[in-house]
């Protein structure tokens, strides 16, 4: 899929601007603080999943009450118009071919994109929260209908925590219902975990291939880290996710929940479950001085962490295009700056084999410029085609 | 902004569920235009409903007497009790004309976030009712739990199941699944998952 034309109104620093986009690589250039990232962000918003970096409220230009996006999109043989109005607090209105759509249907009808910017480094460096969100977002991107599963899980966890919190104040009556919430938590938590492990297993081969291609050597390993799923089940599930028995997960969670019951009552919060799980990213070093498997979060260099994060994002893209049979749009925000020339040139070549790509850069080097099919210059919220 | 009595009316109206400040203003200006007798009718009906309508002593449905119309009706089947969250749910079930049993209104669902536990619902009264049926009518053998199919309604249903099964009654839950006339393709995962879990053999 690709965006052929994009027009934005009152979006971030843009008042009114429009540009055509090439089917291949689009290089977005300009000085700092002109609106390069904002343009990439606008394309990401067309996926209906909001901004990759901040709450929707920040998307609307200061003083305006809604941001509007118009796009002409090609999906396979079909050409669609998308119109989107983002009103913070009132939600987002979506028109596909001038017809309103909503809910899961809208997510299915819109574009899919993969955003990679400087903040994506937190995928490796940051808290488990970001890695869980990465997995959960992908669960929903792959099957929009699973949005309901995620919502139900959030609701159950909130209710259960509220109940635990009320316990010390002596509401013994409410606590009579804790078993009921435990049951709900185990049932829905097991489904969510199975979905996450399935996604992680699907990402692994792609991520490995991508990492090796960019870094030239080394082996990437992904694991599901959980205090309640047994090590064997995690490892087994990553090899053969189809064989994962949700009932077995349910029993494991039930046992873990039962074992921390006293502590949970004491602390007033849920202490075990998918809300505390994490994805482990490991690098198998192949250099002469050291061998062995190391946690990328703690031991990898800044550049290597960026490479791993990029490999994960490209793996997401690979898996999405495999499953949806459509190439998602790749948005690379300022990624070249921290890669060495070798890795830069690899990336410059790799994006050529992908679908539509938008790359932003403050000072494009020869590699990026040579790779571009179209160059768009951003100056203070205006867009200009400067391709030669 | 407006004359004080009018502003007061708008403020009162905007407290009503589903009515925002704009709708409240529209209703208020409409009321300004109607004849005094029409406005009196509305005012009287509000007063009357507060005076005369109360909760049925047996099932906690809204009633204009001590006991509601369904509990009074001796032709209804007292061996089945359908448990719902709110009185409007009864109206919904009645419209199907498929159900001839009695009702019990919980007046809500378990929701720790809002501080609603079993003690805040009419659960104790339900147990009492099942243990001591009304004179001369056969006791309940089945309880149909018809709470809403959401997180809170499900939790309430599970809680009731644990409480009621030891009493020797059959506890059933309304089936949940695909809406009739809907599209399978657009069903969400939770609904579809439940529909799969609750699938039935055809021709059985």
Interface residues (C-beta under 8 A of the other chain):
Chain A: X104 X105 X143 X145 X146 X147 X148 X149 X152 X155 X156 X158 X159 X160 X162 X163 X166 X171 X173 X174 X176 X177 X179 X180 X181 X183 X184 X191
Chain B: X110 X111 X112 X113 X115 X117 X118 X119 X150 X151 X152 X154 X155 X158 X159 X162 X186 X187 X188 X189 X190 X191 X192 X193
